[in-house]
Amino acid sequence: MSLSLFFFFGFIVGMSRAKPKQHFFSAPFQAIILVVAVFGLSIGLWIYHSQFFIPWVEQPLRVWMLDVGQGDAFLIEFPTGEQWLIDGGPDNTLLTKLGSILPPWDRSINAMILTHADTDHVTGLVCVLDRYDIGTVYESGVRAHTQPDNAFVSQLKTDEEFSHKKLQAGEILVIGDVRLTVLWPDELFLREASTSRNNFSIVIQLDYGQTSILFTGDTEEELESIFGSRSGDIDVLKIGHHGSLTSTSWSFLNQVHPEMAFLSLGADNDYGHPHPTILQRLQEQEVQIFRTDQDGDVLLTSYGGEPIVESHPLPF
């Protein structure tokens, strides 16, 4: 850029000092050259300003509930630019979804959280570990001993490029102005045997200004009162266990008073999800329902105020 300015002003000074008979070009042609030079300088200054003085534009929080069939997969795009995953769904569909959202040159995910090791939550994360650069992997450490979970564990043991951490209640993760609070599982609970692996699910509350989202994994109603008392009123509740009757009790809904519900499930699934009773409870509490089997991919956008949620089907 400095070289362009040097030649431009050198040309102007040279033309101004030259005697009439020393001009190599006629006056009209000199005028044309001057106009072109000024135009070129303007373009150069605009490009220079665009590259080095880009004005900062506030970025929103974006939370994607991705339509991955019968399973859970969420992509969080933080205002800081970080990208996190919560669960990955039952197959490699997550890779296609990420390809629709992220630019082709972006092959990095800052962190992923595996709420629990069931196949419909872990499989997609194994695929992402193979294709993307991962910063940190968070999980509870409770194993399912299935083929997808074994593949996940193998990645944790062999890939030294990312860090691996276990989460438990009380931990707080801060990304810019966004706060992720781990509400479950408790440390003592992790040492005990449970009749259901679902109850080892990591439960996380996301808070950003006036926006709050509660991710519940597949936890069942026997535990809802515990982490519900740690939560308070929320904007969005990720319905536990895909709308199964084992979760989302009346008492829990009265604890957290959600305005919206996210239901991630496959169309015409073999499990009868969501259970009609759960839908009735949500409707009686006037909770707005978004479900992947009907709405496709769902996008929540927030600048720290009231969140905007809409169906946003991705092309792939």
C-alpha positions as CSV (number, residue, x, y, z in Angstrom):
1,M,0.0,0.0,0.0
2,S,2.8,2.4,0.9
3,L,4.4,1.7,-2.5
4,S,1.2,2.6,-4.3
5,L,1.1,5.9,-2.4
6,F,4.8,6.6,-3.3
7,F,4.2,6.2,-7.0
8,F,0.9,8.1,-6.9
9,F,2.3,11.2,-5.2
10,G,5.5,10.9,-7.2
11,F,3.5,11.1,-10.4
12,I,1.6,14.2,-9.1
13,V,4.8,16.0,-8.1
14,G,6.5,15.1,-11.4
15,M,3.6,16.4,-13.5
16,S,3.4,19.6,-11.5
17,R,7.1,20.4,-11.9
18,A,7.5,19.4,-15.5
19,K,7.8,22.2,-18.1
20,P,5.1,22.3,-20.8
21,K,7.4,20.9,-23.4
22,Q,8.6,18.1,-21.1
23,H,5.2,16.5,-20.8
24,F,5.2,13.1,-22.5
25,F,1.4,13.1,-22.8
26,S,-1.1,15.6,-24.0
27,A,-3.2,17.5,-21.5
28,P,-6.4,15.4,-22.0
29,F,-4.5,12.2,-21.7
30,Q,-2.8,13.5,-18.5
31,A,-6.3,14.2,-17.1
32,I,-7.4,10.7,-17.9
33,I,-4.3,9.2,-16.2
34,L,-4.9,11.4,-13.1
35,V,-8.5,10.2,-12.9
36,V,-7.5,6.6,-13.2
37,A,-4.8,7.1,-10.6
38,V,-7.2,8.7,-8.1
39,F,-9.7,5.9,-8.7
40,G,-7.0,3.3,-8.2
41,L,-5.9,5.0,-5.0
42,S,-9.4,5.1,-3.7
43,I,-9.9,1.3,-4.4
44,G,-6.5,0.6,-2.7
45,L,-7.4,2.6,0.4
46,W,-10.8,0.9,0.6
47,I,-9.2,-2.6,0.4
48,Y,-6.6,-1.6,2.9
49,H,-9.2,-0.3,5.3
50,S,-11.3,-3.4,4.9
51,Q,-8.4,-5.7,5.7
52,F,-7.0,-3.9,8.7
53,F,-9.7,-1.7,10.1
54,I,-12.8,-4.0,10.0
55,P,-15.3,-2.6,12.5
56,W,-16.3,-5.1,15.2
57,V,-19.8,-6.3,14.8
58,E,-21.4,-8.0,17.8
59,Q,-22.0,-11.7,17.2
60,P,-25.0,-13.5,18.7
61,L,-25.1,-16.7,20.6
62,R,-26.4,-19.4,18.3
63,V,-27.6,-22.8,19.5
64,W,-28.6,-25.4,16.9
65,M,-30.7,-28.4,17.7
66,L,-29.7,-30.6,14.8
67,D,-32.0,-33.1,13.1
68,V,-29.9,-36.2,13.4
69,G,-32.8,-38.7,13.7
70,Q,-33.4,-40.6,16.9
71,G,-30.7,-39.1,19.1
72,D,-29.3,-35.8,20.4
73,A,-26.9,-33.4,18.8
74,F,-26.4,-29.7,19.5
75,L,-24.0,-27.1,18.1
76,I,-23.3,-24.0,20.1
77,E,-21.7,-21.0,18.3
78,F,-20.6,-18.6,21.0
79,P,-20.3,-14.8,20.5
80,T,-16.5,-15.2,21.0
81,G,-16.4,-17.4,17.9
82,E,-15.9,-20.7,19.8
83,Q,-17.8,-23.7,18.6
84,W,-19.0,-26.5,20.9
85,L,-20.9,-29.7,20.5
86,I,-23.2,-31.4,23.0
87,D,-23.7,-35.0,21.9
88,G,-23.5,-36.3,18.4
89,G,-26.5,-38.4,17.5
90,P,-26.7,-42.1,16.3
91,D,-24.6,-42.0,13.1
92,N,-22.5,-39.7,10.9
93,T,-25.4,-37.4,10.0
94,L,-23.7,-34.8,12.3
95,L,-20.8,-34.4,9.8
96,T,-23.3,-33.4,7.1
97,K,-25.0,-30.9,9.4
98,L,-21.7,-29.3,10.4
99,G,-20.7,-29.1,6.7
100,S,-23.9,-27.1,6.1
101,I,-23.3,-24.7,8.9
102,L,-19.5,-24.2,9.0
103,P,-17.4,-22.9,6.1
104,P,-15.4,-25.7,4.3
105,W,-12.1,-24.4,5.6
106,D,-13.2,-24.6,9.2
107,R,-12.2,-28.0,10.6
108,S,-12.0,-27.2,14.3
109,I,-14.4,-27.7,17.2
110,N,-13.3,-26.0,20.4
111,A,-15.0,-28.5,22.7
112,M,-17.5,-31.4,22.8
113,I,-19.6,-32.6,25.7
114,L,-20.8,-36.2,25.8
115,T,-23.7,-36.2,28.2
116,H,-23.6,-40.0,28.4
117,A,-22.4,-42.9,26.4
118,D,-25.6,-44.3,24.8
119,T,-25.2,-45.0,21.1
120,D,-27.7,-42.3,20.0
121,H,-25.5,-39.7,21.7
122,V,-21.9,-40.8,21.2
123,T,-21.7,-42.2,17.6
124,G,-21.7,-38.9,15.8
125,L,-18.9,-37.6,18.1
126,V,-16.7,-40.5,17.1
127,C,-17.1,-39.4,13.5
128,V,-16.3,-35.8,14.4
129,L,-13.1,-36.9,16.3
130,D,-12.0,-38.5,13.0
131,R,-12.6,-35.4,10.9
132,Y,-12.1,-32.3,13.0
133,D,-9.5,-30.8,15.3
134,I,-10.9,-30.9,18.8
135,G,-9.8,-28.7,21.7
136,T,-11.3,-30.4,24.7
137,V,-13.6,-33.5,25.3
138,Y,-15.8,-33.4,28.3
139,E,-17.7,-36.4,29.7
140,S,-18.8,-38.1,32.9
141,G,-16.5,-41.1,32.4
142,V,-19.4,-43.7,32.8
143,R,-19.1,-46.3,30.0
144,A,-21.7,-48.1,28.0
145,H,-19.2,-50.8,26.6
146,T,-20.9,-50.7,23.2
147,Q,-19.0,-50.6,19.9
148,P,-19.5,-46.8,19.4
149,D,-18.5,-46.1,23.0
150,N,-15.5,-48.4,22.7
151,A,-14.4,-46.4,19.6
152,F,-14.9,-43.2,21.5
153,V,-12.7,-44.5,24.4
154,S,-10.1,-45.6,21.9
155,Q,-9.9,-42.1,20.5
156,L,-9.5,-40.7,24.0
157,K,-6.6,-43.0,24.7
158,T,-4.7,-42.6,21.4
159,D,-5.3,-39.0,20.3
160,E,-3.0,-36.6,22.2
161,E,-4.0,-33.5,20.3
162,F,-7.0,-32.7,22.6
163,S,-7.5,-32.6,26.3
164,H,-9.9,-34.9,28.1
165,K,-11.8,-33.8,31.2
166,K,-14.6,-35.4,33.4
167,L,-17.4,-33.1,34.5
168,Q,-19.4,-33.2,37.7
169,A,-21.9,-31.0,39.5
170,G,-20.6,-27.6,40.6
171,E,-18.2,-27.0,37.8
172,I,-18.6,-23.8,35.8
173,L,-17.3,-23.2,32.3
174,V,-17.1,-19.6,31.1
175,I,-16.8,-18.7,27.4
176,G,-16.9,-14.9,27.1
177,D,-20.2,-13.7,28.6
178,V,-21.7,-17.2,28.4
179,R,-21.8,-19.4,31.5
180,L,-22.2,-23.1,31.5
181,T,-23.0,-24.6,34.9
182,V,-22.9,-28.3,35.5
183,L,-25.9,-29.3,37.6
184,W,-25.5,-33.1,37.5
185,P,-24.1,-35.7,38.2
186,D,-22.9,-35.4,41.8
187,E,-19.5,-36.8,42.7
188,L,-21.0,-39.3,45.2
189,F,-23.6,-40.5,42.6
190,L,-20.8,-41.3,40.1
191,R,-19.4,-43.8,42.6
192,E,-22.6,-45.7,42.9
193,A,-24.3,-48.3,40.7
194,S,-27.5,-47.1,39.0
195,T,-30.3,-49.1,37.5
196,S,-30.2,-46.7,34.5
197,R,-27.2,-45.3,32.6
198,N,-29.4,-42.4,31.6
199,N,-29.1,-41.0,35.2
200,F,-25.4,-40.5,34.7
201,S,-26.1,-37.9,32.0
202,I,-24.4,-34.6,32.4
203,V,-26.9,-31.8,32.9
204,I,-25.8,-28.3,32.0
205,Q,-27.4,-24.9,32.2
206,L,-26.4,-22.3,29.7
207,D,-26.8,-18.6,30.7
208,Y,-26.2,-15.6,28.5
209,G,-27.8,-12.4,29.7
210,Q,-31.5,-13.1,29.9
211,T,-31.2,-16.3,27.9
212,S,-31.1,-19.6,29.7
213,I,-31.2,-23.2,28.3
214,L,-31.2,-26.4,30.3
215,F,-29.6,-29.5,28.6
216,T,-30.8,-32.6,30.4
217,G,-29.4,-35.5,28.4
218,D,-31.5,-38.6,29.2
219,T,-31.9,-38.1,32.9
220,E,-35.1,-39.5,34.4
221,E,-37.6,-38.0,36.7
222,E,-36.2,-39.4,40.0
223,L,-33.3,-37.0,39.7
224,E,-35.1,-34.0,38.2
225,S,-36.0,-32.4,41.5
226,I,-32.3,-32.3,42.4
227,F,-31.0,-30.5,39.4
228,G,-34.3,-28.6,39.0
229,S,-33.7,-27.0,42.4
230,R,-30.3,-25.9,41.2
231,S,-31.6,-24.3,38.1
232,G,-34.5,-22.0,38.5
233,D,-36.7,-20.5,35.7
234,I,-35.4,-21.1,32.2
235,D,-36.3,-20.1,28.7
236,V,-35.6,-23.4,26.9
237,L,-35.8,-27.0,28.3
238,K,-34.2,-29.8,26.3
239,I,-36.7,-32.5,27.1
240,G,-35.1,-35.5,28.7
241,H,-34.8,-38.8,26.9
242,H,-36.5,-37.7,23.7
243,G,-39.9,-37.2,25.3
244,S,-40.0,-40.5,27.1
245,L,-42.5,-41.0,29.9
246,T,-39.5,-41.6,32.2
247,S,-38.7,-37.9,32.2
248,T,-40.3,-34.4,32.4
249,S,-42.5,-34.8,35.5
250,W,-45.1,-32.3,36.5
251,S,-43.1,-31.3,39.6
252,F,-40.0,-30.6,37.4
253,L,-41.9,-28.4,35.0
254,N,-43.2,-26.4,37.9
255,Q,-39.6,-26.0,39.2
256,V,-38.1,-24.6,36.0
257,H,-41.1,-23.1,34.2
258,P,-39.8,-23.3,30.7
259,E,-41.2,-21.1,27.9
260,M,-40.0,-23.4,25.2
261,A,-39.2,-27.1,24.9
262,F,-36.7,-28.7,22.5
263,L,-37.5,-32.3,21.5
264,S,-34.8,-34.2,19.6
265,L,-36.1,-37.5,18.1
266,G,-36.6,-39.4,14.9
267,A,-39.7,-39.4,12.8
268,D,-41.9,-42.6,13.3
269,N,-39.4,-44.0,15.8
270,D,-39.8,-47.4,17.4
271,Y,-40.0,-46.1,20.9
272,G,-43.2,-44.1,20.8
273,H,-41.3,-40.8,21.5
274,P,-42.6,-38.3,22.4
275,H,-45.1,-39.9,24.8
276,P,-48.5,-38.2,24.5
277,T,-48.6,-37.5,28.2
278,I,-45.4,-35.5,28.0
279,L,-46.8,-33.4,25.1
280,Q,-50.0,-32.9,27.1
281,R,-48.0,-31.6,30.1
282,L,-46.1,-29.1,28.0
283,Q,-49.3,-27.9,26.3
284,E,-51.1,-27.5,29.5
285,Q,-48.3,-25.3,30.8
286,E,-48.4,-23.4,27.5
287,V,-44.8,-24.3,26.6
288,Q,-43.9,-23.7,22.9
289,I,-42.6,-27.0,21.5
290,F,-39.9,-27.4,18.8
291,R,-39.3,-31.0,17.7
292,T,-36.8,-32.2,15.1
293,D,-39.1,-34.9,13.6
294,Q,-41.5,-32.1,12.6
295,D,-39.5,-28.9,12.4
296,G,-36.2,-30.3,11.2
297,D,-33.2,-28.3,12.4
298,V,-34.0,-25.6,15.0
299,L,-31.9,-22.5,15.6
300,L,-31.9,-20.3,18.7
301,T,-30.4,-16.9,18.4
302,S,-29.7,-14.5,21.3
303,Y,-27.9,-11.2,21.8
304,G,-28.3,-11.6,25.6
305,G,-32.0,-10.6,25.7
306,E,-35.0,-12.8,24.9
307,P,-34.0,-15.6,22.6
308,I,-35.5,-16.0,19.1
309,V,-36.2,-19.6,18.1
310,E,-37.2,-20.8,14.7
311,S,-37.3,-23.8,12.5
312,H,-34.3,-23.6,10.3
313,P,-34.0,-26.8,8.1
314,L,-30.5,-27.2,6.7
315,P,-30.0,-28.1,3.0
316,F,-28.3,-31.4,3.9
